[in-house]
Each structure stands twice: as structure tokens, then as C-alpha cells.
Amino acid sequence: MKPIILFFGCLIVTATVSAQNRPSFGSMYFQHPYLANPAMAGKDSGITVYVVHQQQISGGDGAPNAQALSATYQLKGFRVGVQAGNNCYGLFNTVGARASISYSQPLGDAGETLHFGIAYGGYGTRIRSKDVEGDSDDPMIQQFNGRKVSYDGDLGLAYTDNHLTVQVVVPDFTTAFNKNREDLSGQMQLYTTVSYMNDISGLPGTTLTPLAGYRLVKDEKGITDLGARFYFAQYRFGLEGVYHTSSSVTAGLTIAILPHLSVQCMYSSEPPVVRTYTNGNIEIGLKAGF
């Protein structure tokens, strides 16, 4: 009976895991947009390295957690980046990596620039056999873990100037709009944001950046993101928050330890449908420039 139960469990959870293959990190809104948009690779000059860990606060054994590591480099008009990630969800573990290249075309003398980016890579989902209670050599497990690595890519576009940033991203563009792939329900098909950085008069080095975004999700209602970031350059820290129309929020702070080293701590609540089972997620990121 256990093999049959495990088999049907795999079928049920696979759809959930597909939606979890690309976890959404709160730091993609302000701290490190490259996590979502390949066109934003090398936004800062030189080499930028970012590492982030996201952990569900409660939920017991098998609670979701995710990690990502990225590095970008700006070389004249071209920018390159690499990104690797790990996502654990119950007994399932997804590991992936992708590389990106982007090109920036100046449009004017006031910092107006158009950015084009593409990323491509692969990911694979496996059952952690050592955590299975029962026969870890079950053929169903071996069959699931024998699946081939999946490959896909992201297309990104961005416009930036000294104040305005506009982003449009099509994640996993080869499968995002495939109507025959029912296992991709919950996958993000489109991600857009518009933000505008304002200098606050009377407070030198202090900026306010409101942001509005929209995420199109396959087979689900789209999500609008509304947020803002206060940054106090004199004190080297920032406060940010985003409200999502999925009835959840993301809030956090950024502290610059050194001129080119900052740490970010964020909290994200869950939508009401799962709020009974968890108290949300904590995210910690570290960004370094060289």
C-alpha cells in the first residue's frame, strides 16, 4: 500500500512543487532586482555578489526554505550574471542554476538607459530519499528521481534614469504560456514594476521610492504589489514594505555595514488560505560589491 500512497502523493505534490521551483524573494523589489529580472544584471558597477536565505517561521518538519546565490559583473555596455538556487518543500528538493547576459543602451544625457536581458539554465526536482519514512529504495521514488533536468529561460526589459525604473519580465518564457502544461499551474507568467526615487527636501541623502507592480500567475488571479522604500544615506539604512493583493505583506530593513557591504532582513506574511499553518517567512540577504 505504501508505494501506491507515495505514487499518488507525488502526483498531487508535483503541481505544488512546480509553483515553488522559483521562490519569490522579497529582496527582488528593491535590494536586488536581478533575482527576478536578467536585464538588471550589473546594475551596480564592478562585481556584485548577493546571497539570500528564506525560511518559513513555523510549519513543522519539511517546512519550505529556499536559498539563492548570484553574482553579476558590468563590463562597458554588457552585463553578465550567474544565479544558483536551492528550494526545499516537504520531501522535495529543487536545485537550479542559470546564466544571463544583458545589454544597456544609453538614450540621453540624464541617465536614460534601456536594458535588454536574457537568462537560461536548468533545474531538477528530487525526493530526498534519506528523509523518507519507509522503503527509500521504492521504485516510485527512483522513477521520480530519474526524471531529466528541465531547461528554460527568462526574458527581461528595463528602463532606468536618475529617478524612474520600469521593468518587464517573462519568466520561463518557453513554458509560461503553454496551455497544455497543467503541472505549471501557479507559475508566474509576467512580472512588471514601476518605481520612482524622490529626493526628500530638507533631509540630505534621504530618498523615498514608491513602487507599483503586477504579477500574472498561470490559472490564478493576478497579484498587484504596492510598496515604498525609505533610504537614509546619512545613517546607512533603509526601510521598505510591499502590500500584495493576495492579502499578504512584505516588510524589512537594509543596513549598510560598510560602503559596499549591506545586510537585509525581511518578513513576509502568507495569504489567508495558508495562514492557519504558518506565521510567514523570514528572509536574510547579504550584498557585497567589489
Phi and psi in degrees as a GROMACS rama.xvg file:
@    title "Ramachandran Plot"
@    xaxis  label "Phi"
@    yaxis  label "Psi"
@TYPE xy
-60.3201  -41.8993  LYS-2
-59.9823  -38.19  PRO-3
-66.3325  -43.9384  ILE-4
-61.68  -43.3943  ILE-5
-64.2863  -39.7188  LEU-6
-61.0455  -49.9961  PHE-7
-67.3148  -31.5103  PHE-8
-62.524  -39.3733  GLY-9
-64.2615  -41.8949  CYS-10
-62.7082  -41.3328  LEU-11
-69.8001  -42.6744  ILE-12
-81.2095  -22.852  VAL-13
-56.4741  -40.2832  THR-14
-63.1401  -40.5352  ALA-15
-64.9133  -42.582  THR-16
-64.6341  -36.4258  VAL-17
-57.6961  -40.507  SER-18
-72.2129  -20.0802  ALA-19
-96.0264  -3.19976  GLN-20
-60.2714  -32.9803  ASN-21
-119.526  83.3667  ARG-22
-64.3183  146.597  PRO-23
-90.9473  117.357  SER-24
-93.3775  136.543  PHE-25
-61.3471  -25.4711  GLY-26
-72.5005  -7.10627  SER-27
-72.2489  -17.1443  MET-28
-76.8271  -44.3393  TYR-29
-127.418  -48.5215  PHE-30
-69.9994  -45.246  GLN-31
-148.296  79.8471  HIS-32
-63.0861  -17.222  PRO-33
-61.6074  -22.2637  TYR-34
-59.8892  -25.9955  LEU-35
-113.238  -24.2185  ALA-36
-131.049  111.829  ASN-37
-63.875  -21.0583  PRO-38
-68.2249  -17.0863  ALA-39
-94.2637  10.9795  MET-40
-61.1487  135.013  ALA-41
67.3369  27.3973  GLY-42
-57.7838  -37.004  LYS-43
-95.2866  145.249  ASP-44
-67.4237  156.733  SER-45
77.9493  -152.337  GLY-46
-100.228  131.718  ILE-47
-122.967  127.942  THR-48
-118.335  134.3  VAL-49
-134.778  130.859  TYR-50
-127.435  138.08  VAL-51
-142.302  144.338  VAL-52
-129.038  132.446  HIS-53
-123.879  132.004  GLN-54
-138.105  132.655  GLN-55
-69.6653  134.01  GLN-56
-65.4832  -42.7373  ILE-57
-141.279  171.653  SER-58
139.351  -4.33738  GLY-59
80.8454  -165.648  GLY-60
-61.9266  139.737  ASP-61
81.1149  10.0588  GLY-62
-61.2124  141.515  ALA-63
-60.5323  141.488  PRO-64
-150.297  152.807  ASN-65
-146.634  149.366  ALA-66
-135.244  150.403  GLN-67
-145.112  144.87  ALA-68
-132.775  128.532  LEU-69
-136.175  153.909  SER-70
-142.769  133.955  ALA-71
-130.147  156.244  THR-72
-144.894  134.455  TYR-73
-105.148  123.703  GLN-74
-133.615  102.158  LEU-75
55.2985  -125.738  LYS-76
-83.7225  -13.5181  GLY-77
-98.9879  148.408  PHE-78
-135.45  135.471  ARG-79
-123.118  156.058  VAL-80
-156.253  156.438  GLY-81
-133.069  149.501  VAL-82
-146.731  133.599  GLN-83
-131.42  147.726  ALA-84
-149.898  159.953  GLY-85
-136.259  133.222  ASN-86
-134.162  118.957  ASN-87
-107.686  133.939  CYS-88
-145.68  101.324  TYR-89
64.9228  -127.59  GLY-90
-86.221  -0.721631  LEU-91
-98.6091  141.471  PHE-92
-133.482  122.623  ASN-93
-112.77  126.22  THR-94
-121.883  133.86  VAL-95
-149.084  163.72  GLY-96
-154.146  148.753  ALA-97
-153.003  154.024  ARG-98
-116.373  154.074  ALA-99
-140.166  158.082  SER-100
-140.51  141.315  ILE-101
-137.617  158.795  SER-102
-129.336  136.365  TYR-103
-113.082  128.114  SER-104
-115.821  109.906  GLN-105
-62.7134  141.522  PRO-106
-116.806  -12.1324  LEU-107
-167.571  -174.021  GLY-108
-94.4157  -0.949671  ASP-109
-109.437  31.2059  ALA-110
84.5567  5.15862  GLY-111
-67.8221  121.637  GLU-112
-143.026  139.323  THR-113
-108.355  130.908  LEU-114
-118.043  132.739  HIS-115
-117.714  136.448  PHE-116
-144.156  148.545  GLY-117
-139.706  139.592  ILE-118
-128.466  148.055  ALA-119
-148.646  141.945  TYR-120
-176.734  -166.504  GLY-121
-137.321  162.842  GLY-122
-148.386  154.134  TYR-123
-139.359  141.627  GLY-124
-110.951  132.228  THR-125
-132.652  154.178  ARG-126
-89.0842  131.255  ILE-127
-76.6748  97.0805  ARG-128
-59.1806  -34.7132  SER-129
-67.2067  -18.231  LYS-130
-97.8465  -1.4377  ASP-131
-76.6962  128.819  VAL-132
-87.8996  103.296  GLU-133
138.012  -148.368  GLY-134
-84.0967  102.649  ASP-135
-71.3516  -12.6802  SER-136
-95.8776  14.7738  ASP-137
-57.3598  135.355  ASP-138
-57.5199  -31.92  PRO-139
-63.1955  -38.6226  MET-140
-67.0585  -44.6243  ILE-141
-62.9415  -36.947  GLN-142
-66.2079  -43.181  GLN-143
-64.2835  -44.6097  PHE-144
-73.3838  -11.7546  ASN-145
-87.763  1.07064  GLY-146
-64.6237  149.434  ARG-147
-72.4489  157.806  LYS-148
-68.7062  137.591  VAL-149
-94.7345  141.183  SER-150
-119.944  142.923  TYR-151
-163.768  175.372  ASP-152
-146.673  167.449  GLY-153
-116.719  144.512  ASP-154
-113.163  132.22  LEU-155
-133.761  147.057  GLY-156
-138.143  141.17  LEU-157
-149.582  146.296  ALA-158
-120.599  130.883  TYR-159
-134.814  146.901  THR-160
-139.58  -159.188  ASP-161
-68.4773  -14.6572  ASN-162
-132.767  -40.8882  HIS-163
-94.9271  139.605  LEU-164
-134.045  124.288  THR-165
-122.631  130.135  VAL-166
-128.315  141.664  GLN-167
-136.79  125.835  VAL-168
-133.056  136.582  VAL-169
-112.371  98.982  VAL-170
-75.0468  145.794  PRO-171
47.4896  57.1151  ASP-172
-65.7696  -20.6005  PHE-173
-80.7369  -16.295  THR-174
-125.115  -14.0654  THR-175
-55.456  -37.4409  ALA-176
-110.14  22.1523  PHE-177
-78.7098  107.615  ASN-178
-70.3831  -17.167  LYS-179
-89.1127  -3.47831  ASN-180
-99.4824  85.3384  ARG-181
-68.7187  -22.2856  GLU-182
-71.8594  -8.68052  ASP-183
-96.7755  13.0585  LEU-184
-58.4928  131.399  SER-185
96.4331  -6.10964  GLY-186
-76.4141  138.986  GLN-187
-72.3211  128.045  MET-188
-102.228  -26.6056  GLN-189
-152.565  138.996  LEU-190
-134.516  123.557  TYR-191
-133.618  145.151  THR-192
-145.369  151.548  THR-193
-133.567  126.542  VAL-194
-136.475  154.242  SER-195
-141.348  118.449  TYR-196
-87.2044  122.246  MET-197
-111.334  134.255  ASN-198
-81.5625  130.005  ASP-199
-90.3681  116.268  ILE-200
-64.8264  140.633  SER-201
88.557  -11.1321  GLY-202
-128.151  85.2826  LEU-203
-56.3622  134.122  PRO-204
78.4488  6.6939  GLY-205
-106.302  130.317  THR-206
-128.317  151.512  THR-207
-123.518  124.244  LEU-208
-122.078  96.8161  THR-209
-73.9121  152.093  PRO-210
-140.67  140.392  LEU-211
-132.781  134.757  ALA-212
-144.048  168.974  GLY-213
-146.081  136.043  TYR-214
-120.874  120.971  ARG-215
-90.6053  124.545  LEU-216
-118.853  133.429  VAL-217
-62.8729  128.031  LYS-218
64.8348  15.0799  ASP-219
-136.183  168.274  GLU-220
-72.3262  136.91  LYS-221
-62.0752  155.774  GLY-222
-117.634  127.068  ILE-223
-97.7549  136.418  THR-224
-113.944  126.954  ASP-225
-128.383  121.722  LEU-226
-155.466  -175.149  GLY-227
-160.687  157.739  ALA-228
-133.15  128.316  ARG-229
-99.4185  129.853  PHE-230
-126.969  128.313  TYR-231
-110.56  92.7435  PHE-232
-61.5273  -34.5844  ALA-233
-62.3044  -33.0544  GLN-234
-106.692  1.52713  TYR-235
58.981  42.7117  ARG-236
-150.579  158.47  PHE-237
-138.653  154.999  GLY-238
-122.228  136.969  LEU-239
-145.596  152.77  GLU-240
-155.439  147.478  GLY-241
-138.054  130.905  VAL-242
-101.202  133.662  TYR-243
-111.01  138.504  HIS-244
-72.0355  1.59231  THR-245
-80.4692  11.3527  SER-246
66.4047  43.1089  SER-247
-137.168  165.112  SER-248
-134.747  155.128  VAL-249
-129.202  128.629  THR-250
-144.313  149.073  ALA-251
-172.998  -176.572  GLY-252
-138.479  152.136  LEU-253
-121.162  132.653  THR-254
-124.144  124.48  ILE-255
-86.8084  104.92  ALA-256
-70.9718  -42.6465  ILE-257
-132.312  168.568  LEU-258
-53.2914  -31.7372  PRO-259
-122.975  25.9608  HIS-260
-141.654  121.397  LEU-261
-136.243  155.129  SER-262
-125.26  144.513  VAL-263
-128.955  135.186  GLN-264
-122.224  129.598  CYS-265
-136.581  153.177  MET-266
-125.692  135.656  TYR-267
-128.138  126.231  SER-268
-82.3207  162.534  SER-269
-97.0769  156.728  GLU-270
-60.5272  154.926  PRO-271
-53.3428  -31.5356  PRO-272
-63.3151  -25.1281  VAL-273
-119.041  4.55705  VAL-274
-65.6289  -22.7445  ARG-275
-66.4631  -26.4897  THR-276
-100.8  -12.2914  TYR-277
-151.488  155.505  THR-278
-98.2147  13.9404  ASN-279
106.681  -169.076  GLY-280
-124.145  146.295  ASN-281
-110.081  137.031  ILE-282
-129.24  131.699  GLU-283
-126.401  125.108  ILE-284
-126.884  151.476  GLY-285
-131.344  125.537  LEU-286
-121.506  129.46  LYS-287
-130.885  139.186  ALA-288
-117.104  145.416  GLY-289
